[in-house]
Amino acid sequence: MSLLVVATVGAVTMVPRPYELDDRVEGDRGIAASVREGIGDTTGYHGLSVALVEPDPEGGHRVRSAGLGSVGDEGEGVGEDTPFGSASVAKVLPGMLLADMVDRGELDLDTRVGELLPDLDPVDPAIADITVEELATHTSGLSREETTLPQTLWQFVAKRHPDPAGSVDDFLDEVATRARVDPELRGTNVYSNTGFGLLGHALAARSGTDYADLVRERLLEPLGMEHTHVWSDQDGADPVVHDADRGRAIDLDRTVASGPWGGVTTTAGDLGLLLAAMLDGSAPGSWAAEPVATGDVARREQGLGWYVETLGGKEITAHGGNATTNGHTAWIGYSGDRGAVVLSNTHRYSEDIGIRLLGVDEPSPDNVAGERLYATVTVILALLPGALFLGFAARRRPRPMMRRPTDRAGLVAYGTLTVALLGYVHLAGFWHLVSPGVWAAGVFLAGAAAVVGARRWSGLPTTRGGTPWLRRALTGLVAFAGLTLLVGLAML
């Protein structure tokens, strides 16, 4: 019983506490006031960097920016130069590079991967036949890399990686040995991170440099984006960009190899400069925003990296990013003669803030569906492990062959996995959408299971059931999964 009391006390004292956006503001207070008014409930936000791009009475466009809330463990206020992760907003860069290289006559939209990367030698020969336009419009037939639960958990565990030197080669090796083109999906808009990684490095190969240098020379320097950095495998130091959801700097090593969709740190002001140039038509490769393919939903069309969609009766050209495993989000977009940028250091979606700044008071249907999905997953991960652990610990009557009998090894293995999953959802759960009390209920169930298991321990065998080798293998696999996740949590 004392174990159950400890679990109850722990559940109450360690319950997840969603972030709140504090009152600090730096920069344009008018923009900050508009953001707060549009948000309403600020639960789930911690630090926001926002920019608004408007026509300048003297010609061209001006960029106004504001920082709201804080970053870092010590609560430093968000300033004009505070770096944020860019998530998939970084995908607009290779799209613009492609358009610029077409303008320069360096390649055509139908140039094939095999021409740009002749040494790739993929297992699937169809990869060499993909065109750069297909990569830039998500119509190549390469996989989407769905964020399934096992993949998300592994990404979470594998936050720390070895020295990223050679990671571009590692990425290309992965493409050559593991990527496949689905002929049924080719020509259909299916979002592919791998496709954009391949596009960026293929363009860099044609220019005779690496992707980071290509972005800097063709886009960042001409547009004056001094605070934007593409992290390449030549950079020795980690980027200093705080991620409130993890309480530490984002480790972008993993995204170095696929820099075209990640590994980019930036500021709202810098992205505002990019938008201003897009609106003026002076940005290199600005026609990348023009629709060239059908989008993944009826209201959306696809440019080179950019999306063009209709919300609230307005056409919006934009790209968003939700790095749920890193815990930051980003959005960039424009409509008519106005543009907006929103960067956030938590995983509450930032896209709707930007849409409201453009005068559209209609939430993105994708965000509504995404929040519903992540809220459901949060509830399942908080309650199901403890419930299943309790059911296993309390099982007494013989069950069909597929139902594992209760034994000590199983209690240890499933208990370990339950604790690990509760730790994971404590950090990664969407607690601004789900009551933190759900997590407390999950801990109570796990504590009850531990009490039942402890009381039965002396009368249980170490292992039992048919096909002992299979039982041991399954128990070992469950225990390994739990320990691996626990190690990953401990390293954060």
C-alpha positions in Angstrom: 0.0 0.0 0.0 2.9 2.4 0.7 4.0 2.0 -2.9 0.5 3.1 -4.0 0.8 6.1 -1.7 4.2 7.0 -3.2 2.8 6.7 -6.7 -0.2 8.9 -5.8 2.0 11.6 -4.2 4.4 11.4 -7.2 1.5 11.7 -9.6 0.3 14.9 -7.9 3.7 16.6 -7.4 5.1 15.6 -10.8 2.1 16.3 -12.9 3.0 18.0 -16.2 2.6 21.7 -16.2 2.1 23.3 -19.6 4.0 26.4 -20.4 2.4 29.8 -20.1 3.4 32.9 -22.1 4.6 35.5 -19.6 4.0 39.3 -20.0 7.5 40.2 -21.3 7.6 42.0 -24.7 10.5 43.3 -26.7 10.2 45.2 -29.9 6.9 46.3 -31.5 4.3 46.3 -28.8 1.4 46.8 -31.3 2.3 43.4 -32.9 2.7 41.8 -29.5 -0.8 43.1 -28.5 -2.3 41.7 -31.7 -0.7 38.3 -31.1 -2.0 38.1 -27.5 -5.5 39.2 -28.5 -5.6 36.5 -31.2 -4.3 33.7 -29.0 -6.7 34.2 -26.1 -5.6 31.3 -24.0 -1.7 31.4 -23.9 -1.4 28.0 -22.3 1.2 26.0 -24.2 3.3 28.9 -25.4 6.6 29.9 -23.8 8.5 32.1 -26.2 7.4 33.6 -29.5 9.3 35.6 -32.1 7.0 37.3 -34.5 7.4 39.5 -37.6 4.9 41.4 -39.7 5.8 42.6 -43.2 3.7 45.6 -44.6 4.0 48.1 -47.4 6.4 50.9 -46.6 4.9 54.4 -47.4 8.3 55.3 -48.9 8.3 52.2 -51.2 9.0 48.5 -50.8 8.1 46.8 -47.6 9.0 47.2 -44.0 9.5 44.5 -41.3 8.2 45.0 -37.8 9.1 42.4 -35.2 8.4 41.5 -31.6 9.5 39.0 -29.0 7.0 37.6 -26.5 7.7 35.5 -23.5 11.0 33.8 -22.7 13.6 31.2 -23.7 16.0 29.1 -21.7 16.0 27.8 -18.2 16.6 31.2 -16.7 13.7 32.8 -18.5 15.6 35.2 -20.7 13.2 37.4 -22.7 12.9 36.8 -26.5 14.8 39.5 -28.3 15.2 40.6 -31.8 18.3 38.3 -32.4 17.1 35.3 -30.3 17.6 32.2 -32.6 14.8 29.7 -33.0 14.6 26.4 -34.9 12.9 26.7 -38.3 11.4 23.2 -38.6 10.1 22.6 -42.1 9.9 26.3 -42.9 13.5 25.6 -44.1 12.0 23.8 -47.1 11.3 27.0 -48.9 15.0 27.6 -49.2 15.9 24.7 -51.6 12.7 25.5 -53.6 14.0 29.0 -54.1 17.5 27.8 -54.9 16.1 25.5 -57.6 14.1 28.4 -59.1 17.2 30.6 -59.0 19.4 27.9 -60.6 16.9 27.5 -63.4 17.0 31.3 -63.9 20.8 31.1 -64.1 20.6 28.3 -66.7 22.4 25.8 -64.4 19.7 23.2 -64.7 16.1 22.6 -65.8 13.1 21.5 -63.8 13.3 18.1 -65.5 16.9 17.6 -64.6 17.2 14.1 -63.0 18.8 13.1 -59.8 21.1 10.7 -61.6 22.6 13.6 -63.6 23.3 15.6 -60.4 24.5 12.7 -58.2 26.1 10.2 -60.6 27.8 8.4 -57.8 24.6 7.8 -55.8 24.0 4.3 -57.2 20.6 3.6 -55.5 19.2 0.1 -55.0 16.0 1.4 -56.5 17.0 2.7 -60.0 13.8 4.8 -60.1 15.5 7.2 -57.7 18.0 8.3 -60.3 15.1 9.0 -62.7 13.4 11.5 -60.3 13.4 15.1 -61.5 14.2 18.0 -59.3 10.7 19.4 -59.9 9.2 16.2 -58.5 11.4 16.5 -55.4 10.4 20.2 -54.9 6.7 19.4 -55.3 6.5 16.2 -53.2 5.5 14.3 -56.3 8.5 12.0 -56.5 6.8 8.9 -55.0 9.4 8.8 -52.2 7.9 7.9 -48.8 6.4 10.4 -46.5 8.2 9.0 -43.4 5.0 9.0 -41.4 5.5 10.0 -37.8 4.4 6.7 -36.4 4.6 6.1 -32.7 7.7 3.8 -32.9 9.5 6.3 -35.1 8.6 9.3 -32.8 9.8 7.4 -29.8 13.1 6.5 -31.5 13.6 10.1 -32.6 13.0 11.1 -29.0 15.5 8.6 -27.6 18.1 9.3 -30.2 18.4 13.0 -29.4 22.1 12.8 -28.8 24.2 11.7 -31.7 27.9 11.1 -32.4 30.1 13.6 -34.2 28.1 14.5 -37.3 31.2 14.6 -39.6 30.3 12.7 -42.8 26.6 13.0 -42.1 25.8 14.2 -45.6 27.4 11.0 -46.9 25.4 9.0 -44.3 22.2 10.6 -45.5 23.0 9.8 -49.2 23.9 6.3 -48.2 20.5 5.9 -46.5 18.8 7.1 -49.7 20.9 4.8 -51.9 20.3 1.7 -49.7 16.8 2.2 -48.1 14.7 4.7 -50.1 12.2 3.4 -52.6 9.9 5.1 -55.1 6.3 4.0 -55.0 5.2 3.9 -58.6 1.5 4.3 -57.5 2.3 7.5 -55.6 4.6 9.1 -58.2 3.0 12.2 -59.6 0.8 12.5 -56.5 1.5 15.0 -53.8 2.8 13.0 -50.9 5.0 14.9 -48.4 8.6 13.6 -48.2 11.3 14.9 -46.0 13.7 12.5 -47.7 12.8 14.1 -51.1 13.8 17.6 -49.9 17.0 16.4 -48.3 17.9 14.8 -51.6 16.9 18.0 -53.5 19.2 20.2 -51.4 22.2 18.0 -51.7 21.6 17.5 -55.5 21.5 21.2 -56.1 24.7 21.7 -54.0 26.4 19.0 -56.0 25.6 20.8 -59.3 27.0 24.1 -57.8 30.2 22.3 -56.6 29.7 23.2 -53.0 27.8 22.0 -49.9 24.2 22.9 -49.1 25.0 25.3 -46.3 27.4 27.3 -48.4 25.0 27.4 -51.3 22.2 28.8 -49.2 24.4 31.4 -47.7 25.8 32.6 -51.0 22.6 32.5 -53.0 20.0 33.5 -50.4 21.1 34.6 -47.0 23.8 37.1 -47.9 21.9 38.8 -50.8 18.9 39.2 -48.5 20.8 40.4 -45.5 19.7 37.5 -43.3 22.7 37.8 -40.9 21.1 35.8 -38.1 20.2 32.7 -40.1 22.5 29.7 -40.1 22.4 26.4 -41.9 24.2 23.9 -39.7 26.5 21.7 -41.8 28.7 18.8 -40.9 31.7 21.2 -41.0 30.4 23.1 -38.0 31.9 21.8 -34.8 29.7 23.5 -32.2 26.0 22.8 -31.4 23.6 25.6 -32.3 22.5 27.7 -29.4 18.8 27.8 -29.8 16.6 27.0 -26.8 13.7 24.6 -26.9 11.3 25.2 -23.9 9.7 21.8 -24.3 13.0 20.0 -23.6 14.5 22.6 -21.3 17.8 22.7 -23.2 19.3 23.8 -26.6 17.9 21.9 -29.6 20.4 19.3 -30.8 20.2 19.6 -34.5 23.0 17.2 -35.3 20.5 14.7 -36.7 19.1 17.2 -39.2 22.5 18.2 -40.5 22.5 15.4 -43.1 19.1 16.5 -44.3 19.6 20.3 -43.8 17.2 21.3 -46.5 14.3 20.6 -44.1 16.1 21.2 -40.8 19.3 22.2 -39.1 18.4 25.8 -39.8 18.3 28.4 -37.0 16.9 31.8 -37.7 15.0 34.8 -36.4 11.6 36.2 -37.3 13.3 39.4 -38.4 15.4 37.5 -40.9 12.5 35.6 -42.3 10.7 38.9 -42.5 13.4 40.1 -44.8 12.9 37.0 -47.0 9.2 37.7 -47.2 9.7 41.4 -48.0 11.9 40.4 -50.9 9.3 37.8 -52.0 6.6 40.5 -52.0 8.8 42.9 -53.9 9.8 40.2 -56.4 13.5 40.8 -55.7 14.2 37.5 -53.8 16.4 35.1 -55.8 14.0 32.4 -57.2 10.9 34.2 -56.0 8.8 32.4 -58.6 9.2 29.3 -56.6 6.0 30.4 -54.8 4.0 30.1 -58.0 1.8 26.9 -58.1 3.2 24.2 -60.4 1.4 21.1 -59.1 -1.8 20.0 -57.3 -1.5 20.0 -53.5 -2.4 17.3 -51.0 -5.8 18.8 -50.3 -8.4 20.4 -52.5 -7.8 24.0 -51.1 -4.1 23.8 -51.6 -1.7 24.1 -54.6 2.0 23.3 -54.6 4.9 25.6 -55.6 8.6 24.7 -55.3 8.7 24.2 -51.6 5.9 26.8 -51.0 2.2 26.0 -50.6 -0.6 28.2 -51.9 -3.9 27.7 -50.2 -7.2 29.4 -49.6 -8.4 30.1 -46.0 -11.2 32.5 -45.1 -11.5 33.5 -48.7 -7.9 34.7 -49.0 -5.1 33.1 -51.0 -2.1 32.5 -48.7 1.3 31.5 -49.8 3.1 29.8 -46.9 5.0 27.0 -45.3 4.7 25.7 -41.7 6.7 23.4 -39.6 5.9 21.4 -36.5 8.9 19.6 -35.1 7.0 17.7 -32.5 10.0 15.6 -31.5 12.1 18.7 -30.9 9.3 20.7 -29.5 9.4 23.8 -31.7 7.1 25.2 -34.4 7.5 27.8 -37.2 5.4 29.4 -39.9 6.0 31.9 -42.7 3.5 33.2 -45.2 2.1 36.1 -47.1 -1.2 37.2 -48.7 -1.7 40.2 -50.9 0.9 42.8 -49.8 1.3 41.6 -46.2 3.4 38.8 -44.7 3.9 37.2 -41.3 6.4 35.0 -39.5 5.9 33.2 -36.2 8.6 31.1 -34.4 7.8 29.2 -31.2 9.9 27.2 -28.8 7.1 24.8 -27.8 5.1 22.4 -29.8 1.8 24.2 -29.6 1.1 25.1 -33.3 2.1 28.6 -34.3 0.5 28.7 -37.8 -2.8 30.1 -36.7 -1.1 33.1 -35.1 0.5 34.0 -38.5 -2.8 33.5 -40.3 -4.6 35.9 -38.0 -1.8 38.5 -38.5 -2.7 38.3 -42.2 -6.3 39.1 -41.4 -7.8 35.6 -41.6 -9.7 34.5 -38.6 -10.1 30.9 -39.7 -8.0 28.2 -38.1 -6.1 25.8 -40.4 -8.1 22.6 -40.8 -4.8 20.7 -40.8 -3.9 22.1 -37.3 -7.4 21.3 -36.0 -7.0 17.7 -37.1 -3.4 17.6 -35.9 -4.3 18.8 -32.4 -7.1 16.3 -32.2 -4.7 13.5 -33.2 -1.9 14.5 -30.7 -4.4 15.0 -27.9 -5.7 11.5 -28.5 -2.2 10.0 -28.6 -1.4 11.9 -25.3 -4.4 10.4 -23.6 -3.6 6.9 -24.9 0.1 7.0 -23.8 -0.8 8.4 -20.4 -3.5 5.8 -19.5 -3.0 2.6 -21.6 0.4 1.5 -20.3 -0.7 1.6 -16.7 -4.0 0.0 -17.4 -2.3 -2.9 -19.4 0.4 -3.3 -16.6 -2.4 -3.5 -14.0 -4.3 -6.1 -16.1 -1.1 -8.2 -16.4 -0.2 -7.9 -12.8 -3.8 -8.9 -11.6 -4.2 -11.8 -14.1 -5.0 -15.0 -12.3 -7.1 -17.4 -14.4 -5.7 -19.3 -17.4 -6.0 -17.4 -20.6 -5.9 -18.4 -24.3 -2.4 -19.1 -25.6 -1.8 -15.6 -26.9 -2.4 -14.1 -23.4 0.9 -14.2 -21.5 0.6 -15.7 -17.9 1.8 -13.4 -15.1 5.4 -14.0 -14.0 8.2 -12.1 -12.4 10.1 -11.4 -15.6 7.0 -10.0 -17.2 6.2 -7.7 -14.3 9.7 -6.3 -14.5 9.7 -5.9 -18.2 6.2 -4.3 -18.5 6.8 -2.2 -15.4 9.9 -0.8 -17.0 8.2 0.0 -20.2 5.2 1.6 -18.4 7.5 3.9 -16.4 9.4 4.8 -19.6 6.2 5.6 -21.5 4.9 7.7 -18.7 8.2 9.6 -18.6 8.0 10.1 -22.4 4.4 11.4 -22.5 5.2 13.7 -19.5 7.7 15.5 -21.7 6.2 15.1 -25.1 2.4 15.2 -24.4 0.2 18.0 -25.6 -0.7 19.1 -22.1 -2.1 22.4 -23.3 -4.9 20.3 -25.0 -5.2 17.5 -22.4 -5.7 17.9 -18.7 -2.5 17.0 -16.8 -4.7 15.0 -14.5 -4.8 12.3 -17.1 -1.1 11.7 -16.6 -1.7 11.5 -12.8 -4.4 8.9 -13.4 -1.9 6.9 -15.5 0.7 7.0 -12.7 -2.0 5.9 -10.2 -2.8 2.9 -12.5 0.9 2.0 -12.7 1.3 2.3 -9.0 -1.7 0.1 -8.4 -0.1 -2.5 -10.8 3.1 -2.3 -8.9 1.3 -2.9 -5.6 -0.6 -5.9 -7.0 2.6 -7.3 -8.6 4.6 -6.9 -5.3 1.9 -8.7 -3.3 1.9 -11.6 -5.8 5.7 -11.7 -6.3 6.6 -14.5 -3.8 4.1 -16.9 -5.4 5.1 -16.2 -9.0 7.6 -18.2 -11.1 10.5 -16.4 -12.8 9.0 -17.3 -16.2 6.1 -19.5 -17.3 4.0 -20.4 -20.2 4.4 -22.4 -23.4 7.4 -22.0 -25.8 9.8 -20.7 -23.1 12.3 -19.3 -25.6 9.6 -17.2 -27.2 8.4 -15.9 -23.8 11.9 -15.0 -22.8 12.6 -13.3 -26.2 9.4 -11.2 -26.0 10.1 -10.3 -22.4 13.6 -9.2 -23.3 12.4 -7.2 -26.2 9.9 -5.3 -24.0 12.5 -4.7 -21.3 15.0 -3.5 -23.9 12.5 -1.0 -25.3 11.7 0.3 -21.9 15.4 0.6 -20.8 16.3 2.3 -24.1 13.6 4.9 -23.7 14.6 5.5 -20.1 18.2 6.1 -21.1 17.0 8.5 -23.7 15.0 10.4 -21.1 17.9 10.5 -18.7 20.1 12.1 -21.4 17.8 15.0 -21.9 
